[in-house]
Amino acid sequence: MSAEERRESVIRAATAEFARGGYYGTSTEAIAKRVGVSQPYLFRLFPGKKAIFLAAAERCVEDTIRMFAEASEGLEGEEALHAMGDAYRKVVSEQPEQLMMQMQMYLAVAAAEQEGDHEFGEVVRAGWMRLWDTIHLPLGADVNETTTFMAYGMLINCLVAMGFPPDHRVWAGMSPPERTEEPS
């Protein structure tokens, strides 16, 4: 396996480990073990745990951006909204580590900021803004539509992270209301 392929393996393994244990609860030993490499080799690929976490965080955001871009390609407005919403629900149900990695990213930023480390926040916020822009344009660059979409997404994140089953009553209002055209 080439160094680049091994690096990809580390990012995938790190995503799974960080999604489960968070930044502070995940050891580089666990990541190395999951990949099947030694810790010294891990640190030849990445300078440290923080670099591994940030690479996994950036990958998570980029995968989410790509998913929304592909879902909304050639669509706009209501069609884009539903296509992106359906794609996100599918990812959340089929790849729960992606959702949990997102949640761990937000927690890591908050903890790092309290310690005076602003690098986590800068990286995660930059990714989040790329995500916002990816969603914003197909929704007609309407800040209210984008805010509502993102709010529903965060609610979905929280409900899934807390383990609410799909048939629980909290999901009843999950579909965004259909927009009605105003009379001309």
N, C-alpha and C positions, 0 to 999 in steps of 0.2 A: 504494500500500500504506500502510495506517495505521501509526502508530508502534507500536501493539500487535502488529500483524501482522509488522512488521519485527523487533520484539523476539523474537517466536516464531521467526522465521527465524534470528536470531542464536543463540538457545538450541539449535536443531537443528544448526546449523553448528558451534557450539562443542562440542557433544557429540561430533560426529564427529572434530573436530580434537583435542580433549583425549583422547578414547579412543585415538587413534593416537599422539599425542606426549606426553601427560601435561601437567601444569600447567606445569612448568618448560621443557618442550621445545616448547611451542606458543606462537606469537606472536599477538598481537591482529591483526597484519597478515594472517596466514593466515585467521583467522576472518572479518575484513572482506572479504577477497578471495573467500572461499567464498560469502558472502552477496551480494556485489556492491555493497558500500557502502564509503565511505572510513573510515579510522580515526577521524577527528574525529566522524563521524556515529555510529559505534559507541559512542564515549564520551559522546554525548548520550543514548544509550539506557541505558548502564551506566556507573557512575563509574570503573570500571577492570577490569583483567583478573581480579582476585580476585572481583569481583561477578559477572562473566560465568561464571567457573568454578563459583561457589556456586549460581548460577541453574541451570546445567546439571546440577550434582550433585543439587539438590533435585528437578528434573524427572525425573532418572533414578530416584531413590528413589520419587517419587510414581507414576511409570509402573509400577514394580515392585509397589508396594502395590496399585494398582488392578488389575493383572493377577492377583495372588493373591486379592484380594477377589472379583473376578468369577469366578475359577475355583472358589472354595470356597463361593460363595453357595448357601445352602440345604443345605449338606453339613456333615458333621462327622466327626471320627475318621478312620478308614481311607479313607473315600470322599474326604474333604477332602484328606488327605495325597496320595493318588494324583492327584487333579485338579490340585492346586497343583504337584506335581512334574512332571506332564505339561505344564502351561502354561509352567513355567519352562524345561524342556528345549526347548520350541518357540521361546520368545523367544531363548534363547541361540543356537539354530541359525539362526534367521531374522533376528535383529537383533544381530549380534555386537558392534556398537558399544555397546549397552547393557551387555553384560558387561564390555567393556574400560573403559567409563566407571566402572563400579563399582570395578574394580581400581585405576584411576587415582585415584579418590577416596580409597581407603585409603592409597595411597602419598603423596598430597598431605598428608593429615592427619599422617602420621608425619614427613614432612619439615618441615612447618610447626611442629609441636610442638617439634621439636629446635631450631628458630629462635626459640621463645618465642611463636609466633603460635597462640593457642588457638581463634580464631574458626572455622577450618576444622573442627577437631575437634568443636566444639560443634554446628555445623550438621549435619555428617555423622552424629555420634552420635545427635542428636535424630531424624534421619530413620531411622536404623537401628532405633531403639527403636519408632518407628511401624510399621516393617516387622515387627519382632518381634511386636508386639501383633496385627497383622493376621493373622499366621500362628498365633500362640499360641491365640487363641480357637477357631478351627475344629478345632484339634487337642486340644480339651478342656481348655485352659488347663493342660496337663501340661508342666512345664518339661523333662522328659526327652525327650518327643516333639518339642517345639519345638527343643531343642538338637540332637537327632539330625537333624531336617530341615534346620536351618541348617548343620550340619556337612557333610551330603551336598551341600548347595548350594555351599558354599565349595570342596569337593573338585571338584565339577563345574566351578566357575569356574577353578580352577587347571589342571585337565586341558585344558579348552578353550583357555585362554590359552596354554598350552604347545604347543598344536597336536596333541594326540593324536587320531588319526583315530577315527571312531565304531566301527570294527571292531577296535581295539587291545585287547589282553587286559586293560588297566587298567580298562576299563569293565565287565568281567564282574560285579563285585560291586556295581554302582551302584544297583540297586533295593533300597530298604530291605526288610529281611526282613518277611514277613507276621507280623502279631501273632497269637498263638494265645490263645484265651480260656482263662483258668485255670478249672479245675473248681470248681463251687460247693460 
